[in-house]
């Protein structure tokens, strides 16, 4: 079986700094991938407080489905001080797992 080399990434930039972080990070990922046989196909979808203000949906059904169907989700910062909406993107995706160091046996 040939290993997978093309990965679909659902990009949910979010609001404010999330948009800026995503914009700065995707080129870094691409540069790092140049040394490998892998590449990513990015598909951006709305998921933000600003989108909620405009549409009444913080995470549209199409964006949620796209996130469920991809190999990875690149999720920026979401939220805006004067916009309040129900939380739940992490729960809806059932995939929320920020990068953290692995647990080691006997570590304290």
N, C-alpha and C positions, 0 to 999 in steps of 0.2 A: 504494500500500500504506500503510495506516495504521500509524504507529509504535506499538509496544507501550507501554502505560501502566501495566499491572498486572504486578508482578513477584513470583513465588513465591520465598520465602526460607526455606531450611531452617536452623533455629536449633539449634545444638548447644552449650548453655551450658557444659557441662563441670563442673568442680569449683571450690570456693572462690571466688577472685576472678573467675573466668570467669563464674560465675552473677551476681555483683554487677555486673560490667562490662556484660554483656548487658542486665540489667534497667535499668541507667542509660542505655544507649546507644540502645535501641530508641525511647524517647520523643524523643530528640534527632533521630534519623533521621526520625521522623514529623513533627516540627516543621519540619525542613528541607524535607521533601517538600510541605508546605502551599503553598509558593510555586511548585510545579510541577503538571503534570497527572498526575504519576506517583504511584503508591501501592504499598505492599508488603503481601503476605499472608504472615504468619509462621506457620510450623508447627514447633513444638518437638519434638525427638527426643532420646532419651537417648544420651549418649556421654561416659563419664566413668570415672574410677577408682572412684568410689563405686558406679556401676552395675556395673562389673566385679566389685567385691567382692560385690555382692548377686546377680549373675546369671551370672558367669563370662564375660561379653561386654563388652568396652570399647566396641565399636561394633557394635551389633546389625545384622543383615542388613537389617532394615526401615529403620533409620536411614541406612545406607549407600545403599540404593536411593533413599530420599527425597532424599538429598543429590545423587545423580546426576541426578535428574529435575527439579531446581529451577533457577531462574535464578541463584541465588547461595546460598552457604553462609556463615552467620555463626557462626564457630567461636570459642568462649571458651577460657579456659585449662583444660588438662586435666592432672591429676596430683594425687596426694596422697602426702605423705612416706612413709607406711608401707605403701602399696599399690604393688606392682610388677606390671606386665603388659606384654605385647609391644607395641612401638610399631607404627605402620603406618597410622593414619587418613589421613595425608597421601598415602601411597603408594596406599592402596586407592581414595581418591577421585580420584587423578591430577589434582587441581584445586588443590592447595595453592599459593597464590601470595599471600603477604602484601603488603599495599600498600607499595610502594616508589616513590621518585621515578623517573621515566623516565630512561633513559640519554640523554646528549646527546653528539653528535659532538664529538670534540676535548676533551671534559671529562677532567680528570685528578683 
